[in-house]
């Protein structure tokens, strides 16, 4: 499948299953650049981690956004989704096609 076909499929998924949000890009000086409307998807929320012999369930909120809407997301950027402001607290990771990013978010 070509990159164009994969991008079109991703766009269709975000249109059908995603939700409207607002992206607030950090300006690096404690403020934010102008708001940008985007569509996002929440990813799998639960993760199980083992630390030595101890296992613990951790609830992480993972957010996905298309690169076509947010080309360079970074830690400390924020999104408003469902009226809740969420701060990116990890380096966003691109999918293998480079068409979307997944990042961990917490309440801002």
C-alpha positions as CSV (number, residue, x, y, z in Angstrom):
1,X,0.0,0.0,0.0
2,X,1.4,3.4,-0.9
3,X,2.0,6.2,1.6
4,X,-0.9,8.1,0.0
5,X,-3.3,5.2,0.5
6,X,-2.1,4.7,4.2
7,X,-2.6,8.5,4.8
8,X,-6.1,8.4,3.3
9,X,-7.0,5.4,5.5
10,X,-5.6,7.2,8.6
11,X,-7.6,10.3,7.7
12,X,-10.8,8.2,7.4
13,X,-10.2,6.6,10.8
14,X,-9.6,10.0,12.5
15,X,-12.8,11.3,10.9
16,X,-14.9,8.4,12.0
17,X,-13.4,7.6,15.4
18,X,-11.5,10.8,16.4
19,X,-12.8,13.8,18.1
20,X,-12.3,17.5,17.8
21,X,-9.7,19.1,20.0
22,X,-7.6,22.2,20.2
23,X,-3.8,22.1,20.0
24,X,-1.8,24.6,22.1
25,X,1.9,24.7,21.0
26,X,4.3,25.8,23.7
27,X,6.3,28.8,22.7
28,X,9.2,27.7,24.9
29,X,8.9,30.8,27.1
30,X,6.0,29.8,29.3
31,X,3.3,30.8,26.8
32,X,1.5,29.3,23.8
33,X,1.3,30.0,20.1
34,X,-2.2,30.6,18.5
35,X,-4.6,27.7,19.0
36,X,-5.1,25.1,16.2
37,X,-8.2,23.0,15.8
38,X,-7.3,19.3,15.3
39,X,-8.8,15.8,15.5
40,X,-7.3,13.4,18.0
41,X,-7.8,9.8,19.2
42,X,-7.2,8.4,22.6
43,X,-5.0,5.2,22.4
44,X,-5.0,2.2,24.7
45,X,-5.2,3.5,28.3
46,X,-3.8,0.7,30.4
47,X,-0.3,-0.6,30.6
48,X,1.2,-3.3,32.8
49,X,4.8,-2.8,34.0
50,X,7.0,-5.1,36.0
51,X,9.6,-3.7,38.3
52,X,11.7,-6.6,39.7
53,X,9.3,-9.1,41.2
54,X,6.6,-6.4,41.6
55,X,4.0,-5.9,38.9
56,X,1.8,-2.8,38.8
57,X,-1.0,-1.6,36.6
58,X,-0.6,1.9,35.5
59,X,-3.2,4.0,33.7
60,X,-1.6,6.2,31.1
61,X,-3.6,8.5,28.8
62,X,-2.2,8.2,25.3
63,X,-3.2,10.6,22.7
64,X,-2.8,10.3,18.9
65,X,-2.7,13.2,16.4
66,X,-2.0,13.2,12.7
67,X,1.2,14.7,11.4
68,X,-0.7,16.6,8.8
69,X,-2.3,18.6,11.6
70,X,0.6,18.8,14.1
71,X,3.9,18.4,12.4
72,X,6.2,18.7,15.4
73,X,4.5,18.0,18.7
74,X,6.7,18.2,21.8
75,X,6.7,17.8,25.6
76,X,4.8,20.7,27.3
77,X,2.5,21.3,24.4
78,X,-1.1,21.0,25.4
79,X,-4.4,19.8,23.9
80,X,-7.9,20.6,25.0
81,X,-10.2,17.6,24.5
82,X,-13.7,17.3,25.8
83,X,-13.2,20.5,27.7
84,X,-10.1,19.2,29.6
85,X,-6.7,20.7,29.1
86,X,-4.0,18.0,28.7
87,X,-0.2,18.5,28.8
88,X,2.1,16.3,26.8
89,X,4.7,14.9,29.2
90,X,6.7,12.5,27.0
91,X,8.5,12.9,23.7
92,X,5.8,12.1,21.0
93,X,6.6,9.0,19.0
94,X,5.9,8.8,15.3
95,X,4.2,5.7,13.8
96,X,6.3,3.7,11.4
97,X,4.8,5.6,8.4
98,X,5.5,8.9,10.0
99,X,1.9,9.9,9.5
100,X,0.8,10.2,13.2
101,X,2.2,10.7,16.6
102,X,1.3,9.1,19.9
103,X,2.1,10.8,23.2
104,X,1.4,10.4,26.9
105,X,-0.7,13.2,28.4
106,X,-1.7,14.4,31.9
107,X,-4.2,17.0,33.2
108,X,-2.6,20.4,32.8
